[in-house]
Amino acid sequence: MRDSKIDQKQPVVKEIAALLDGASSAVVVDYRGLTVEQDTQLRKQLREAGVVYKVYKNTMVRIAAKGTDFEKFDAYLEGPTALAVSKDDATVAARVLAKFAKTAPKLEIKGGIVEGAAYDAKGMAAIAAVPSREELLGRLFGSMQSPITNFARVIKQIAEKDAAPAAE
């Protein structure tokens, strides 16, 4: 009888292990108290950001995470738990969840693992404040563009000044 229970749980453990494999971050949240509308909205925002969001039993997560960086989840696996996992952007899940929690205070970020390091709720709040890669690149290019534009303007003025006497 016991073997059939284990056999039934094996696909779920494999699903979680596959989800965590190669993930750059995973955030553990307590979703209790969210309305169905809020939960639907949160899932939509996470999906649009490329984050997988699923509710799993804590025991299944523990088994799937064993022997990986995500084994550090253990401290956050209390009560009802949902995982928000991102394969690409290490900060996107924390950012979306933190932003959503401002409008839905019942959503509680318990902690997470970002690029192999475990963070508690306060640490995840700090990570959520980190701008996205695209935003950082935009800032970098914006700051680089200003001196180049000024340089081009000066060169143009010099060229126009030198060209003006030659025309006379």
GUFIVO-418136 format. One record per residue: residue number from 1; chain; x, y, z of N, C-alpha, C in turn. Coordinates in Angstrom, 2 decimals. Example, Ala and Ser with C-alpha at 12.3 -4.5 7.8 and 13.67 -1.06 7.14 Angstrom:
REC  seq  mol     n_xx     n_yy     n_zz    ca_xx    ca_yy    ca_zz     c_xx     c_yy     c_zz
REC    1    A    13.19    -5.69     7.80    12.30    -4.50     7.80    13.20    -3.30     7.80
REC    2    A    12.85    -2.25     7.08    13.67    -1.06     7.14    12.90     0.03     7.87
This chain:
REC  seq  mol     n_xx     n_yy     n_zz    ca_xx    ca_yy    ca_zz     c_xx     c_yy     c_zz
REC    1    A     0.83    -1.19     0.00     0.00     0.00     0.00     0.88     1.26     0.00
REC    2    A     1.91     1.26     0.79     2.79     2.42     0.91     3.49     2.72    -0.41
REC    3    A     3.88     1.69    -1.15     4.59     1.88    -2.41     3.75     2.65    -3.43
REC    4    A     2.44     2.41    -3.45     1.59     3.10    -4.43     1.53     4.59    -4.11
REC    5    A     1.57     4.96    -2.84     1.57     6.39    -2.47     2.86     7.06    -2.95
REC    6    A     3.96     6.36    -2.76     5.24     6.88    -3.21     5.25     7.00    -4.73
REC    7    A     4.74     5.99    -5.41     4.67     6.01    -6.87     3.82     7.17    -7.38
REC    8    A     2.74     7.48    -6.67     1.87     8.59    -7.07     2.57     9.94    -6.90
REC    9    A     3.45    10.04    -5.92     4.12    11.31    -5.63     5.36    11.53    -6.50
REC   10    A     5.91    10.48    -7.06     7.14    10.56    -7.86     7.03    11.56    -9.01
REC   11    A     5.93    11.58    -9.80     5.85    12.55   -10.90     5.89    14.01   -10.40
REC   12    A     5.28    14.28    -9.25     5.28    15.64    -8.70     6.70    16.03    -8.29
REC   13    A     7.41    15.11    -7.64     8.79    15.38    -7.22     9.65    15.64    -8.46
REC   14    A     9.46    14.85    -9.52    10.22    15.03   -10.76     9.89    16.38   -11.40
REC   15    A     8.63    16.77   -11.36     8.20    18.06   -11.91     8.89    19.22   -11.18
REC   16    A     8.92    19.15    -9.86     9.56    20.20    -9.05    11.06    20.22    -9.32
REC   17    A    11.68    19.04    -9.37    13.12    18.95    -9.63    13.45    19.55   -10.99
REC   18    A    12.63    19.27   -12.00    12.85    19.82   -13.34    12.68    21.34   -13.34
REC   19    A    11.71    21.82   -12.57    11.46    23.25   -12.47    12.66    23.97   -11.83
REC   20    A    13.22    23.37   -10.79    14.34    23.98   -10.08    15.67    23.82   -10.82
REC   21    A    15.76    22.79   -11.67    17.00    22.53   -12.40    17.32    23.70   -13.33
REC   22    A    18.45    24.33   -13.10    18.88    25.44   -13.94    18.21    26.77   -13.62
REC   23    A    17.40    26.80   -12.57    16.73    28.07   -12.20    17.72    29.03   -11.57
REC   24    A    17.60    30.31   -11.92    18.50    31.30   -11.32    17.96    31.78    -9.98
REC   25    A    16.63    31.65    -9.80    16.06    32.02    -8.51    14.72    31.33    -8.29
REC   26    A    14.39    31.19    -7.03    13.08    30.68    -6.64    12.68    31.35    -5.34
REC   27    A    11.44    31.83    -5.30    10.94    32.55    -4.14     9.80    31.75    -3.53
REC   28    A     9.81    31.64    -2.20     8.77    30.93    -1.47     7.81    31.97    -0.89
REC   29    A     6.52    31.81    -1.20     5.52    32.76    -0.70     4.38    32.06     0.02
REC   30    A     3.76    32.80     0.93     2.53    32.37     1.59     1.42    33.16     0.93
REC   31    A     0.51    32.46     0.28    -0.54    33.09    -0.50    -1.88    33.14     0.23
REC   32    A    -1.92    32.66     1.48    -3.18    32.61     2.23    -3.80    34.00     2.33
REC   33    A    -5.08    34.09     2.12    -5.78    35.36     2.25    -5.96    36.10     0.94
REC   34    A    -5.31    35.63    -0.12    -5.52    36.27    -1.42    -6.89    35.86    -1.96
REC   35    A    -7.56    36.80    -2.58    -8.83    36.46    -3.23    -8.52    35.73    -4.52
REC   36    A    -9.52    35.09    -5.08    -9.33    34.37    -6.35    -8.91    35.37    -7.42
REC   37    A    -9.51    36.55    -7.41    -9.17    37.59    -8.39    -7.71    38.02    -8.24
REC   38    A    -7.26    38.22    -7.00    -5.87    38.61    -6.76    -4.91    37.51    -7.22
REC   39    A    -5.25    36.26    -6.88    -4.40    35.14    -7.26    -4.29    35.04    -8.79
REC   40    A    -5.40    35.21    -9.47    -5.41    35.16   -10.93    -4.55    36.28   -11.51
REC   41    A    -4.69    37.47   -10.94    -3.90    38.62   -11.38    -2.40    38.38   -11.16
REC   42    A    -2.06    37.85    -9.98    -0.66    37.56    -9.65    -0.09    36.54   -10.62
REC   43    A    -0.81    35.47   -10.86    -0.34    34.43   -11.79    -0.11    35.00   -13.18
REC   44    A    -1.00    35.88   -13.63    -0.88    36.51   -14.95     0.39    37.36   -15.02
REC   45    A     0.62    38.19   -14.00     1.80    39.05   -13.98     3.09    38.24   -13.97
REC   46    A     3.10    37.16   -13.18     4.29    36.31   -13.11     4.53    35.60   -14.44
REC   47    A     3.46    35.09   -15.03     3.57    34.39   -16.33     4.13    35.34   -17.39
REC   48    A     3.61    36.58   -17.43     4.08    37.57   -18.40     5.56    37.91   -18.20
REC   49    A     6.04    37.78   -16.96     7.45    38.07   -16.65     8.33    36.84   -16.86
REC   50    A     7.74    35.72   -17.28     8.51    34.51   -17.52     8.80    33.71   -16.27
REC   51    A     7.97    33.89   -15.24     8.15    33.20   -13.96     7.10    32.11   -13.83
REC   52    A     7.53    30.91   -13.42     6.61    29.80   -13.18     6.17    29.88   -11.72
REC   53    A     4.86    29.89   -11.48     4.30    30.02   -10.14     3.38    28.84    -9.88
REC   54    A     3.72    28.04    -8.86     2.91    26.85    -8.56     2.87    26.59    -7.07
REC   55    A     1.78    25.98    -6.65     1.62    25.57    -5.26     2.00    24.10    -5.16
REC   56    A     2.87    23.79    -4.19     3.30    22.41    -3.96     3.27    22.12    -2.48
REC   57    A     3.20    20.84    -2.17     3.32    20.43    -0.77     4.78    20.58    -0.35
REC   58    A     4.97    21.05     0.87     6.33    21.30     1.38     7.20    20.05     1.32
REC   59    A     6.63    18.92     1.65     7.38    17.66     1.66     7.91    17.35     0.25
REC   60    A     7.07    17.59    -0.75     7.48    17.33    -2.14     8.64    18.25    -2.53
REC   61    A     8.57    19.52    -2.13     9.64    20.47    -2.44    10.93    20.04    -1.76
REC   62    A    10.83    19.63    -0.49    12.02    19.17     0.25    12.70    18.00    -0.46
REC   63    A    11.89    17.03    -0.88    12.43    15.84    -1.56    13.09    16.24    -2.87
REC   64    A    12.42    17.08    -3.67    12.93    17.48    -4.98    14.19    18.33    -4.86
REC   65    A    14.29    19.14    -3.80    15.42    20.06    -3.64    16.63    19.41    -2.99
REC   66    A    16.46    18.22    -2.46    17.56    17.54    -1.76    18.79    17.42    -2.66
REC   67    A    19.93    17.85    -2.12    21.19    17.75    -2.85    21.43    18.89    -3.84
REC   68    A    20.56    19.92    -3.83    20.74    21.07    -4.72    20.88    22.34    -3.88
REC   69    A    21.16    23.47    -4.53    21.21    24.75    -3.83    19.86    25.08    -3.18
REC   70    A    18.80    24.53    -3.75    17.46    24.83    -3.26    17.09    24.05    -2.00
REC   71    A    18.01    23.24    -1.54    17.82    22.52    -0.28    17.70    23.52     0.87
REC   72    A    18.24    24.71     0.68    18.20    25.76     1.70    16.78    26.29     1.90
REC   73    A    15.84    25.88     1.05    14.43    26.25     1.19    13.84    25.81     2.52
REC   74    A    14.39    24.76     3.06    13.82    24.11     4.24    13.34    25.10     5.31
REC   75    A    14.10    26.14     5.55    13.76    27.12     6.58    12.46    27.87     6.26
REC   76    A    12.08    27.94     4.99    10.91    28.73     4.59     9.67    27.87     4.31
REC   77    A     9.83    26.57     4.37     8.73    25.67     4.03     7.85    25.36     5.24
REC   78    A     7.05    26.33     5.62     6.10    26.21     6.73     4.75    26.66     6.23
REC   79    A     3.71    25.90     6.51     2.37    26.30     6.09     2.20    26.23     4.59
REC   80    A     1.07    26.75     4.09     0.82    26.73     2.65     1.92    27.49     1.89
REC   81    A     2.43    26.87     0.86     3.58    27.43     0.15     3.38    27.40    -1.36
REC   82    A     3.77    28.49    -1.98     3.82    28.53    -3.45     5.24    28.90    -3.82
REC   83    A     5.68    28.39    -4.96     7.02    28.69    -5.48     6.90    29.56    -6.73
REC   84    A     7.73    30.58    -6.80     7.84    31.40    -8.00     9.27    31.21    -8.51
REC   85    A     9.41    30.57    -9.66    10.73    30.18   -10.16    11.04    30.88   -11.48
REC   86    A    12.26    31.43   -11.55    12.72    32.09   -12.77    14.00    31.41   -13.26
REC   87    A    14.03    31.08   -14.52    15.21    30.43   -15.10    16.23    31.46   -15.58
REC   88    A    15.75    32.65   -16.02    16.64    33.62   -16.66    17.05    34.76   -15.74
REC   89    A    16.11    35.61   -15.38    16.38    36.80   -14.58    16.28    36.46   -13.10
REC   90    A    17.38    36.61   -12.39    17.43    36.21   -10.97    16.58    37.08   -10.06
REC   91    A    16.24    38.29   -10.49    15.50    39.20    -9.61    14.04    39.38   -10.00
REC   92    A    13.63    38.90   -11.15    12.29    39.20   -11.65    11.17    38.65   -10.75
REC   93    A    11.31    37.43   -10.25    10.25    36.87    -9.40    10.07    37.71    -8.14
REC   94    A    11.17    38.06    -7.50    11.10    38.87    -6.28    10.50    40.24    -6.58
REC   95    A    10.87    40.83    -7.72    10.35    42.16    -8.09     8.85    42.13    -8.29
REC   96    A     8.36    41.16    -9.07     6.93    41.07    -9.37     6.14    40.80    -8.09
REC   97    A     6.64    39.87    -7.27     5.94    39.53    -6.02     5.92    40.71    -5.05
REC   98    A     7.03    41.40    -4.91     7.09    42.55    -3.98     6.16    43.67    -4.44
REC   99    A     6.15    43.91    -5.74     5.27    44.96    -6.29     3.81    44.57    -6.06
REC  100    A     3.48    43.31    -6.29     2.10    42.84    -6.11     1.69    42.90    -4.64
REC  101    A     2.63    42.59    -3.75     2.34    42.57    -2.30     1.97    43.96    -1.78
REC  102    A     2.38    45.01    -2.50     2.01    46.37    -2.09     0.50    46.59    -2.22
REC  103    A    -0.12    45.92    -3.21    -1.56    46.05    -3.40    -2.33    44.91    -2.74
REC  104    A    -1.63    43.85    -2.39    -2.25    42.69    -1.74    -1.40    42.29    -0.53
REC  105    A    -1.57    43.00     0.60    -0.71    42.76     1.77    -0.76    41.34     2.34
REC  106    A    -1.76    40.56     1.96    -1.85    39.18     2.45    -0.76    38.29     1.85
REC  107    A    -0.24    38.69     0.70     0.84    37.92     0.06     2.12    38.17     0.84
REC  108    A     2.72    37.09     1.32     3.92    37.22     2.15     5.08    36.46     1.52
REC  109    A     6.16    37.19     1.26     7.37    36.54     0.76     8.11    35.99     1.98
REC  110    A     8.28    34.67     2.01     8.94    34.03     3.16    10.46    34.05     3.02
REC  111    A    10.94    33.86     1.79    12.37    33.81     1.54    12.60    33.24     0.16
REC  112    A    13.85    33.00    -0.16    14.14    32.45    -1.47    15.60    32.14    -1.67
REC  113    A    15.88    31.58    -2.83    17.23    31.25    -3.22    17.50    32.00    -4.52
REC  114    A    18.55    32.81    -4.52    18.92    33.56    -5.72    20.37    33.23    -6.03
REC  115    A    20.55    32.63    -7.21    21.87    32.21    -7.67    22.66    31.46    -6.59
REC  116    A    21.96    30.52    -5.95    22.60    29.63    -4.97    22.64    30.13    -3.55
REC  117    A    22.32    31.39    -3.30    22.37    31.95    -1.94    20.95    32.08    -1.38
REC  118    A    20.80    31.72    -0.11    19.49    31.81     0.56    19.30    33.20     1.16
REC  119    A    18.08    33.72     1.02    17.74    35.03     1.58    16.41    34.92     2.33
REC  120    A    16.33    35.61     3.47    15.07    35.65     4.20    14.18    36.72     3.56
REC  121    A    13.05    37.02     4.20    12.09    37.99     3.64    12.74    39.36     3.43
REC  122    A    13.56    39.82     4.38    14.22    41.12     4.23    15.22    41.11     3.08
REC  123    A    15.96    40.02     2.96    16.91    39.89     1.86    16.22    39.87     0.51
REC  124    A    15.06    39.21     0.44    14.30    39.17    -0.80    13.75    40.55    -1.14
REC  125    A    13.40    41.34    -0.13    12.92    42.71    -0.37    14.04    43.54    -0.99
REC  126    A    15.26    43.34    -0.52    16.42    44.06    -1.08    16.66    43.63    -2.53
REC  127    A    16.53    42.35    -2.80    16.71    41.84    -4.16    15.62    42.37    -5.08
REC  128    A    14.41    42.50    -4.55    13.29    43.02    -5.35    13.54    44.47    -5.77
REC  129    A    14.35    45.19    -5.00    14.65    46.59    -5.31    15.71    46.74    -6.41
REC  130    A    16.38    45.64    -6.76    17.40    45.69    -7.81    16.71    45.82    -9.16
REC  131    A    17.09    46.81    -9.96    16.46    46.98   -11.28    16.76    45.78   -12.20
REC  132    A    15.92    45.61   -13.20    16.13    44.52   -14.16    17.38    44.77   -14.98
REC  133    A    17.87    43.74   -15.63    19.06    43.82   -16.46    18.84    44.84   -17.58
REC  134    A    17.65    44.81   -18.19    17.35    45.73   -19.29    17.37    47.17   -18.80
REC  135    A    16.81    47.40   -17.60    16.79    48.75   -17.04    18.21    49.24   -16.75
REC  136    A    19.04    48.35   -16.20    20.43    48.73   -15.93    21.19    49.03   -17.22
REC  137    A    20.98    48.21   -18.25    21.64    48.45   -19.54    21.17    49.77   -20.15
REC  138    A    19.88    50.05   -20.01    19.33    51.32   -20.51    19.98    52.51   -19.83
REC  139    A    20.15    52.40   -18.52    20.81    53.48   -17.77    22.26    53.64   -18.22
REC  140    A    22.94    52.51   -18.41    24.35    52.55   -18.84    24.47    53.23   -20.21
REC  141    A    23.65    52.78   -21.16    23.71    53.36   -22.50    23.29    54.82   -22.50
REC  142    A    22.32    55.16   -21.67    21.89    56.55   -21.55    23.01    57.43   -21.04
REC  143    A    23.74    56.94   -20.06    24.84    57.74   -19.50    26.02    57.81   -20.48
REC  144    A    26.18    56.79   -21.31    27.25    56.79   -22.32    26.89    57.69   -23.50
REC  145    A    25.62    57.74   -23.81    25.15    58.48   -24.97    25.34    59.99   -24.81
REC  146    A    25.13    60.50   -23.62    25.22    61.93   -23.37    26.59    62.51   -23.74
REC  147    A    27.70    61.96   -23.25    29.01    62.51   -23.64    29.28    62.37   -25.13
REC  148    A    28.82    61.29   -25.74    29.04    61.08   -27.17    28.28    62.13   -27.97
REC  149    A    27.04    62.40   -27.56    26.23    63.42   -28.23    26.89    64.79   -28.11
REC  150    A    27.36    65.11   -26.92    28.05    66.40   -26.71    29.31    66.49   -27.57
REC  151    A    30.07    65.42   -27.64    31.29    65.38   -28.44    30.95    65.60   -29.92
REC  152    A    29.91    64.91   -30.39    29.50    65.05   -31.79    29.06    66.48   -32.09
REC  153    A    28.36    67.10   -31.16    27.92    68.48   -31.33    29.12    69.43   -31.45
REC  154    A    30.13    69.24   -30.62    31.33    70.08   -30.65    32.07    69.90   -31.97
REC  155    A    32.22    68.66   -32.41    32.90    68.37   -33.68    32.15    69.04   -34.84
REC  156    A    30.83    68.95   -34.81    30.00    69.56   -35.87    30.21    71.07   -35.88
REC  157    A    30.22    71.68   -34.69    30.42    73.13   -34.60    31.80    73.53   -35.14
REC  158    A    32.81    72.75   -34.83    34.17    73.03   -35.33    34.18    72.91   -36.84
REC  159    A    33.54    71.86   -37.36    33.50    71.65   -38.81    32.77    72.79   -39.49
REC  160    A    31.65    73.24   -38.92    30.88    74.34   -39.50    31.69    75.64   -39.46
REC  161    A    32.42    75.85   -38.37    33.24    77.06   -38.21    34.35    77.07   -39.25
REC  162    A    35.01    75.91   -39.44    36.10    75.81   -40.42    35.56    75.91   -41.84
REC  163    A    34.36    75.42   -42.09    33.78    75.43   -43.42    33.29    76.83   -43.80
REC  164    A    32.86    77.60   -42.84    32.29    78.93   -43.11    33.30    79.86   -43.78
REC  165    A    34.55    80.03   -43.31    35.50    80.94   -43.98    35.86    80.45   -45.38
REC  166    A    35.89    79.17   -45.59    36.28    78.64   -46.90    35.25    79.00   -47.96
REC  167    A    34.01    79.17   -47.57    32.95    79.50   -48.51    33.03    80.95   -48.94
REC  168    A    33.64    81.81   -48.14    33.71    83.23   -48.47    34.63    83.55   -49.56
